[in-house]
């Protein structure tokens, strides 16, 4: 039935405008379809389905978070490659280096210094990262009490190392004051602390595993430093936040810790290169909301991710996400489908914009073509009439033959119904010229 309906419609269009116009429009549409298909096949405008994230050492908190991202993104058809690094500073430097293949990474606030960050943007902060100082011996209330001891302040390419240097400097630590420093891996440093080979260890989740920190928290004789001056640290070092580890929050049965412990720490930012695809930016933030949006020891429900700006400017795509959520396509369709639709729209819309004026002008061009077929016979008809005024009787016979040839040719013209008036006018004018020639021949 549909085939019969379409066939009847095409027949009516052809009868009204002629087969030529239908063919012309069909050619234009066919060209548009072929151009669209070619563009879809050869243009690389699809949303990427692969991401590379710079995490931290294998087994660290950052690494474990990246693995959670990988699992969530895999359900959306996106492959996340997790790259092990030495920590936050290493992540930042690799992201800053165009020669390194990476898209996004975890970076602690306050670690960029004066380095160029123009090509990097922040997608927002995803969590707090507390600085934990574990030590042996009697309780210490001030960080200055560690002067002259043997401290492990984290590996040099880690954010722990940078932050440790900042808080120690704020407490007046200087080279030559008798304090000894180590920068061995956190897993080895933890053993050295428990064995008595070092006096204190600085740890953060970007380079230390949760198992190491849990082991230290449950080890007899090992204490967690309480930043009683936490408010003062946040005033002196602006990117730090005051955090509280509540009494018993780690182990209610054994009451660990046995009192509220004040800590300080920066936020962790999800930093990306500024050319990150908007759809991937949305997808990463949606994943971050799923993973980091729950309440935890140091955060409230829904507190993260958040557009907290430090050294890196928040990307325009991230700001749009925080205001309105995912874009319409990616909110309505599965990621793979939305990606294909976005790709198709990016290619097809410009072609449609070109086809619209072409389709509008096609009838005009076709009518001009039909009129030109008819009007050229008027030139021949005028020439015949002009010759007849001065022709001899013998020549008139030749002129009548020319007129008959013109009429025969005109009758063979295929004209659509919309131009029928022009066709019949021409035939009427041919008859008029014949009558004039016959009258003149009778008079002669």
N, C-alpha and C positions, 0 to 999 in steps of 0.2 A: 504493500500500500504506500509506504514511504517512497519507494522507487518510482511508483506511478505519479505520486504527487510532485516529486522533484522533476520528473520528466515533463509533466504538464506545465510546471512553472517555467522551466527553461524554454519550452516551446513558445509560451506566451511572450517571454522576453525577446526571443529571437524574432517572432513575428512583428513585434513593436519596434525594435531597434535594429534588427538585422543580425545575421550570423556573425558578421565581422566584429561588432561591438562585444558580443559575448566572447568571441575568441580573444579579442584584445584584453578584456578584463581578466579572462582566464589566464592569459600569458603573464599579466602583471602579478596576479595572485600566485601563480606557479613560481615566478621569479622570487617573490617574497618568501615563500615556503622553503625553496632551495637555499636562498641566502641565509635564512634562519637556521636551517639544519647544518649548513656548512659552518656557520659561526659557532654553533653549539659544539660541533665536533672538533674544531681547530682552535677556538679561543680558550685560553686557560683562565676562565672567570669564575670557576667553581669555588665555593668555600673550602678551604683546606680541611682535610680530615686527619691530619697528623700534627701533633704538638710536641715540642721538646721542653721539658721543665728541668731547671737546675735545682737540686735539692740540697743535700749535705752528705756527710759520710753515711755509708750503709748502716742501717740500724738506728740512726739518730732520729729524733722526733721529727725533724724536717723530712727525712727520708720516708718515714712511716706515713706522714701526711700526704706526701706526693703519691705514695702507693694507693692511698684512699682515693685521691683524685683520679688516678689511672683506672680504678675499678668503676667509678661512677661514669667517667667519660666513655668507657668502652660500651656501656649500655646505649649511648647516643651515637655509636658508630665512629667515635674519634679515638685514634690510637695516641696515647700519651707515652712518650719516651722519657723515662726518669733517668737523669744523669747524676751520678755520684760526684760530689765536689768536696772541697775542704771546709766549706761553710759559707756564711753570709757574704763576707768580703769577696771570696772567690766567686760566688754567684754574681755579685755586682760587676766585678771586673770582666767576667766572661760575657755578661750581657752587654757591656760597653764595647766589647771587641767585635766588630762586624765579621771578622774572620771565623768566629766561633759560631757553630750552628746551635742556636737556642732561641726560644720565643719568650719564655717567662721564667721567673725564679723567685725564691724566698729571700728577702733582704731585710735585715733588722734596721730600724730607724736610727739615724744619727751616725751612719757609717760611710757616707760618701765623701766627707771632707770637702776639698775644693775641686774635685775632679769634675770633668764635663759630663753632664747628665741630660743634655738636650735631646738625645735620641731615645731616652727612656721615659716611661710614664708609669704611674702607679694605678693599679686597679682598686686600691684601697687596702686598709689594714684588716688582717684576718684573725689576729689573736694577740694577746700579751705574751711576752717571753721573759719570765722572771730570771734574774741572775741569782743563782744559789751558790753560797760559799759554805763548804763543809770543812770542819776543822776538828783537831783533837785538843784535849786539855780543858782547862777551866773556861767558864763562860766569858765571852768577850762582848762588850757593848758598843765599842767603837772600832772602826776599821783600822784606825791608827795603831791599835794594840798589836796588829800583825807585823809592824815594822821590825826588821831584823830577823824575821823568820824565813823559812823556805816555802815559797808559794808556787803552785802551778796555776798559771793564768790562761791556759788554753793554747792551742796551736796558732801560729802567727797569722795564718790566712782565715782565721775564724772571727766571728763577731764577738765571741767571748773574750778573746785576747784584746780587742780594741776597747770594749766596754770596761774590762778590768783595768786597763791602763788609765782610762778616763776617771774612774772612781778612786783609784790609788793616787793619781795626781791631785785630785780634789782634796785628798787627805794629807797632802804634803810629802808623799813618797818621792824620793829623788835618787838618782844613781849615786852609789857610794855610801848609802845610809845603812849598809849591812844586810839589806834584804836580798835574798837569793830567789831567782825566778827559773821556772821550768816551763816548757811548752810541749810536753809529751801528750800522746792521745789520751782522751778521758778514761778509757777502759784501763789503761796501764796506770794512770795517775790515781785512780780510785784504789787500786791495789797498793800503790806506794803509800797512800794516806793511811790505809788500815794497817800497813806494816810498820808505820812510823818513820818512813824514809822522807816524807815531806810533811809539813805542818798544816797546810790548807790547800784546798782545790776550788777553783772557780769553774762553775758549770752552767751551761745553758742548753736548751733543747736543740739548738741548731747544729750542735756537734756531739752532744752526749745522748746516749740511749736512755730510754725510760727505765730499763732494767738496772743500769748503773746507778741512777739517782734513787731508785727504790731500794736498792741494796744498801746504799749509804745511809738512807733515812732509817733503816732498820738495824744498822750496825751499832752495837754497844760501844760507848766511848766516843762516837762521832756525833758532833753537834752541827746544827744548821744555823748559820749566822742570822741574827735578828737585826734588821736595819732600823734601829730605834730612831734614827734621824731621817727616815724615809722622806718626810715632807721637805726637809732641807735639801736632799739630793734632787728632788724634782724641781726645786727652785734653781739650783746651781746648774743642773744638766737638763735643759728643757724637754728633750725627747724621752725622758724617763717618766714612768708612771709608778705611783705607790700601789702595791698589791699586798693583800693580806691572805696568808694561809691559815685558815681557822683551826682552832684546837680540835684534835681528833679527826680532822677531815681525811687523813690518809689511812688511818686505822683506828676505828672507834673502840674496838676491843682493847687494844694496847695503848690507846690515847696518844697516837702519834700524829702531829706533834703534841707535846703536853701543854702548850700555850699558843695563843695567836702569834704567828710569826710575820713581821713586816718584811716585805721584799721590795725591790725596785726592778724595773725592767722596761725595755722599749716595746713598741708594737712590732709585729711582723707584717711587712708589706708584700703584696703580690705585685712584683715589678715586671713590666713587659717592655718590649721594644715598641716604639710608637706606631709601627706599621702592622701591628697585630690586627687581624681581621675582626670587624665589629661583632660578627656572629660568634666567633671564638671567645671574644671578650665577655659577651653575655653568658656563654656557656660556662666559662670559668667562674664567673661570679655566682651563677646559679649553683654550681658545684660547691663553691666556697660557702654559700648560704646553707646548703644541705649539711656540710661537714662541720662548719664552725658556728652555726646559728644556735646550737643547743647551749644550755647553761653548763658552766663548768666551775672549777675551783676559783678561777680568777675573772669570770665573765658572767654576765646576765644573759637570759634567754633573748635571742635576737640582737645582741649587741654587735655582733660581727657577721659578715664583713661590713665595714663602715668607711665612708669617704674621708678618713682622717689624713690630712695633708701635712707632710713633713718636708723633706728635701725634694721629693719628686712631686711634680704636678699631677693631679688626678686626670686621667685621660677623659676627653669629651664623651667617648662611648660609655665609660664607667659612670660618669655623672648622669648621663641619660638613663642608664639602667637603674641607678639608685632612685631616680625620680619617677620613672614610668615602668620599670621592669623590662622584660625581654621585648624585642621588636615584634610587630604583629605576626609576621610569617613564622618566626621561631617560637612564638607563644601558641600559635594555632596548629601547626603541623609538627610531626616528628622532625628531628634535626636533618636527617638525610633528605627528606622530602622538601623541607623548607629550603635547604641548600640548593636543590635542583631547581625549584621554582624561582629562587632569587637569581640563579644563573640564567635561566630562560628569560626572565624579565629583563635582565641587564642586556641581553643580546637582542631580543625580539622587539622590545618597545621602540628603540631607535628605527628599526626597519619598518614598523607599523607607521611611525611618524612620517616616513618617506613614502609609504604606500598610499596614505590617505590623500595627499594632493594628487598623486598619480591617478588614483581611481576617480577623483573628482574631475580631472581634466580629460580623462579618456573619452567620455561622450562628446565633448566639444571637439576634440581632435578627430573623432570618428565622423561627426557631422560635417566637419570641414573637408574631410576626405571624400565623402559622398557628394557634397556640393561641387567640389573641384572636378569630379567625374562628369557632372551635368553641365557645369558652366563652360567647360572646354568645347562642348558641341555648339554652344552659342557663338563662339568665335568662328567655327566652321560655317554655321548657318548665316552669319553676317557676311562672310566672304562670298558665299553662294549668291546671296541677294545683291551684293555689290556688283558681281560679275554679270548678273542678269540684265542690268540697266543698259549695258552697251553691247550685249551679245547679239549675234546674228541668229537666224532660225536654226542653222545647223549647230551652232554653239549651244543654243537653248536645250537641244536634246541631250547634250553632254551634261549640262547643268542639272536637268531633271534626274539623270542617272546619279549624279553626285548627291542630290537631295534624297533619292531613294536609299543610297548607301548610308547616308547620315541617319535616316529614319530606322533603317535596319539595325544599325549599330546601337542606337539609342534604345530600341526595343529589347536589346540584349543586356542592358545594364541591370544588375541586381540592386534593387533599391528597397530599403526597409519601409515599413508603413509610415514611420514618422517623417520620412522625406518624400512621401508619395506626391504631395502638392507640387514640389519642384519638378518631379518627373512628368506629371501630367501637364504642367505649364509648358515644359519644353516640347512635348508632343503637340500641344495646341499651337505653339509658335511655328513648328515645322509645317503643320497644316495651313497656317495662315500664309506662310511664305509660298507654299505650293499654289494656293488660290491666287495670290498676287501674280505669280508667274503665268498661270493659266489665263488670267484676265488680260494681262499684257500681251500674251501670244494671240488671243482672240482679236484684240484691238489692232494688233499689227497685221 
